[in-house]
Amino acid sequence: MSRCVSDRRLLQAYYGEGDASKEPHLRTCLRCAGRLQRLTRDLQAVEQALREGAEEMMAPERVMEGVTVAIVRAPGGVPIGFSGP
């Protein structure tokens, strides 16, 4: 049984970085595939909000190795958090 990947690895997979040997696991593990699907949906929503003129509320800040967070206010006033490498 293969071990599930970390959140950091999921972010790397989203951005096309990291260890390609874990890719088969991301395709075959229902738990990891679901996590990657949710992450993809969330990051695409943030990217779309920025393209549509979202206001930056907290500039990107590195909180630990490999993790940067930011908060934007989407059109309509809803704050959205973002975390990534």
Backbone torsions as a table, in degrees:
resi	resn	phi	psi	omega
1	MET	NA	131.5	-179.0
2	SER	-83.2	145.4	-179.6
3	ARG	-81.4	138.1	-180.0
4	CYS	-64.7	151.5	-175.9
5	VAL	-84.5	156.5	179.7
6	SER	-75.4	166.2	175.4
7	ASP	-60.9	-38.9	178.9
8	ARG	-60.5	-42.4	179.2
9	ARG	-64.4	-36.6	177.3
10	LEU	-62.9	-42.1	177.0
11	LEU	-62.4	-41.4	178.2
12	GLN	-62.9	-40.6	178.6
13	ALA	-63.2	-41.5	179.1
14	TYR	-59.6	-42.5	-178.3
15	TYR	-87.8	4.0	178.0
16	GLY	72.6	29.2	-178.7
17	GLU	-116.9	171.2	171.1
18	GLY	93.1	-162.7	-172.9
19	ASP	-79.9	107.7	-178.7
20	ALA	-64.9	-18.3	-179.6
21	SER	-66.2	-18.9	178.7
22	LYS	-84.3	-10.9	-177.6
23	GLU	-56.5	-44.1	178.6
24	PRO	-58.1	-37.2	179.2
25	HIS	-63.3	-41.7	-179.6
26	LEU	-64.2	-26.0	178.7
27	ARG	-87.3	-26.0	-173.6
28	THR	-104.4	-21.3	-179.8
29	CYS	-88.0	116.8	-178.4
30	LEU	-60.4	-39.4	-179.4
31	ARG	-64.0	-50.2	-178.4
32	CYS	-68.6	-38.4	177.7
33	ALA	-61.5	-40.7	177.8
34	GLY	-66.1	-41.2	178.1
35	ARG	-63.2	-42.6	179.4
36	LEU	-65.9	-38.6	178.5
37	GLN	-63.4	-43.7	178.5
38	ARG	-66.1	-42.2	178.0
39	LEU	-61.3	-44.5	179.2
40	THR	-60.0	-45.7	178.9
41	ARG	-59.9	-45.9	-177.8
42	ASP	-65.8	-45.6	-178.8
43	LEU	-67.1	-36.3	177.0
44	GLN	-66.1	-35.4	177.4
45	ALA	-65.0	-41.9	178.5
46	VAL	-65.5	-45.2	-180.0
47	GLU	-61.7	-39.6	177.9
48	GLN	-65.7	-42.5	178.9
49	ALA	-59.7	-41.5	179.0
50	LEU	-65.7	-40.1	177.9
51	ARG	-64.3	-31.6	-177.1
52	GLU	-89.1	9.8	173.9
53	GLY	96.5	25.1	176.7
54	ALA	-59.7	146.7	-179.9
55	GLU	-91.3	131.0	177.9
56	GLU	-73.9	125.0	179.1
57	MET	-101.4	-34.6	177.4
58	MET	-137.9	118.0	180.0
59	ALA	-60.6	151.6	177.8
60	PRO	-52.6	132.2	-179.0
61	GLU	-136.6	131.3	178.4
62	ARG	-76.6	122.1	-178.2
63	VAL	-104.0	-20.4	173.6
64	MET	-166.6	168.9	-179.1
65	GLU	-55.0	124.5	176.9
66	GLY	81.9	1.9	-178.5
67	VAL	-131.1	121.6	175.3
68	THR	-121.9	138.8	178.9
69	VAL	-120.8	153.8	175.8
70	ALA	-152.2	157.0	175.8
71	ILE	-131.3	133.5	176.5
72	VAL	-124.5	155.3	173.8
73	ARG	-103.2	114.7	-178.6
74	ALA	-71.7	156.6	172.9
75	PRO	-52.5	131.9	-175.0
76	GLY	102.7	-8.1	172.6
77	GLY	90.3	8.1	-177.9
78	VAL	-90.5	119.0	176.7
79	PRO	-69.3	140.1	178.8
80	ILE	-127.5	129.2	176.2
81	GLY	-91.8	150.6	178.7
82	PHE	-138.1	136.6	174.2
83	SER	-137.0	139.3	-178.7
84	GLY	-167.0	177.2	179.5
85	PRO	-70.9	NA	NA
